[in-house]
Amino acid sequence: MSPRRGSLFGLDAGVKAGVIAAMRARPGRSAEPAPHRLDDEGRTSSRPDLRDHPLYRELLVQKLAADRLDIANPFFRVHERAAGHRTTIAGRDYVNFASYNYLDLVEHPAVVGAARTAIDTFGTSASASRPVGGERPVHAALEAAIARLHGTEAAVAFVSGHGTNVSVLGKLFGPRDLIVHDALAHNSIQVGAQLSGAARRAFAHNDPASCEAVLRSYRGRAERAIIVVEGLYSMDGDTPDLAAFVALARRFDAFLMVDEAHSVGTVGATGRGVAEHAGVAPAEVDIWMGTLSKSFAGCGGYVAGSSVLVDMLKFAAPGFLYSVGMPPPVAAASTAAIEILEAEPERPRRLQANGRAFVDSAKAHDLDVGRSEGFNVVPVIVKSSVLAARLSNWLFERGVNVQPILYPAVEEKAARLRFFVTCAHTPAELERAAALTAEGLRLLRR
Ligand SMILES: Cc1ncc(COP(=O)(O)O)c(C=O)c1O
């Protein structure tokens, strides 16, 4: 999501003014940018200083704000073991709600074994882009597994999920085109749309009527158009009305792209994602995008769809063509993870039961879970960044690791904790986390 203007870190005006005054008082730093000057011989006497960059200033302001409010930094915690439903940080055991290991496959013996075998055979790196450095059999096996899972003709894997959206949207669309996306679309979708140079319009979150209004206004002026939605929204945990978006795509002669980063493996009766959940045929969607970093215990992104789409991306998408191939152990690990999902549909079923149980329990404790439908993403909205950061730290002290989502990642009034639920969490862990969150919120709101 793009940064918004507004209150800083949820601070009232007095604290904010104090923080900015402290920034200005830093020796050698001026609040206003100085004009660049050359001497008579056309030389400059100074070197640019990255500390003058507005992003660095913003970072310092946030750090100062956290210091003044005595809020420990909840980010970049060092975990001493794999990202399971439990974790160890500084020697202490935590129930973990901060990782995407939805199907509990990161340490599965078959996944780890596949990675080890691939290392023994192919080493740790593909060492060049696949067109140049050549394929390894693990690449084709991974792409075949992805295509099988999505029910498409073909698939192509990229080394970054974020880079996949940037590369695909950035390359397939151009200044004569229109990209229409959900207002809460992931940053990678927005950056890809910006890069394309296409007209970019957001519609109100999960609202096909708003999407229709946008298409009515802008479709006529564009050569090609695409609607982009997510299979499960990563901040809110809700799913789109896929059939409605398919109908809009057909009516307005637009392509449809679905980002399944958080819905593949987790949504649908057997974890095949939002098409299965919504009862929509996979071929109704032109571009299925997903990531290997969440349900599939790896790293990277992919596109699944027609052979035409995949051939074109392998030929032209910069993030594939000009970037290294997937490391063989990662490709092998994610292939094994997909095979486990196919063989064990009880994993997504358990995950969905856990998500529902957590949402029910949170609601019973009067927590605001927003629009969450009870899959793997459950926000608890507290409406203040400071409160969210404090609540996260309060829970951390009691053995629950859950991250706050603060302004500007979401609007200040939407600041929240975000729980990632996995199939491995136990009912007792889920109930205790909900009860503690409610208790912490009551105490901290006083
Ligand atoms: C909806 C969505 N798309 C794309 C990505 C990028 O994926 P990755 O983290 O694998 O690069 C994310 C990351 O969380 C996401 O939430």
The ligand as an SDF file (V2000), in Angstrom:
LIG
                    3D

 16 16  0  0  0  0  0  0  0  0999 V2000
   -0.6040  -10.4830   -2.1200 C   0  0  0  0  0  0  0  0  0  0  0  0
    0.8900  -10.6230   -2.2130 C   0  0  0  0  0  0  0  0  0  0  0  0
    1.4650  -10.6960   -3.4160 N   0  0  0  0  0  0  0  0  0  0  0  0
    2.8070  -10.8010   -3.5610 C   0  0  0  0  0  0  0  0  0  0  0  0
    3.6320  -10.8750   -2.4600 C   0  0  0  0  0  0  0  0  0  0  0  0
    5.1090  -10.9730   -2.6390 C   0  0  0  0  0  0  0  0  0  0  0  0
    5.5500  -12.2610   -2.3470 O   0  0  0  0  0  0  0  0  0  0  0  0
    6.9950  -12.6020   -1.8000 P   0  0  0  0  0  0  0  0  0  0  0  0
    7.0210  -12.2050   -0.3510 O   0  0  0  0  0  0  0  0  0  0  0  0
    7.0800  -14.0730   -1.9650 O   0  0  0  0  0  0  0  0  0  0  0  0
    7.9590  -11.8350   -2.6160 O   0  0  0  0  0  0  0  0  0  0  0  0
    3.0790  -10.8180   -1.1870 C   0  0  0  0  0  0  0  0  0  0  0  0
    3.9390  -10.9080    0.0070 C   0  0  0  0  0  0  0  0  0  0  0  0
    3.5780  -11.1360    1.0920 O   0  0  0  0  0  0  0  0  0  0  0  0
    1.6630  -10.6890   -1.0430 C   0  0  0  0  0  0  0  0  0  0  0  0
    1.0850  -10.6130    0.1550 O   0  0  0  0  0  0  0  0  0  0  0  0
  1  2  1  0
  2  3  1  0
  2 15  2  0
  3  4  2  0
  4  5  1  0
  5  6  1  0
  5 12  2  0
  6  7  1  0
  7  8  1  0
  8  9  2  0
  8 10  1  0
  8 11  1  0
 12 13  1  0
 12 15  1  0
 13 14  2  0
 15 16  1  0
M  END
$$$$
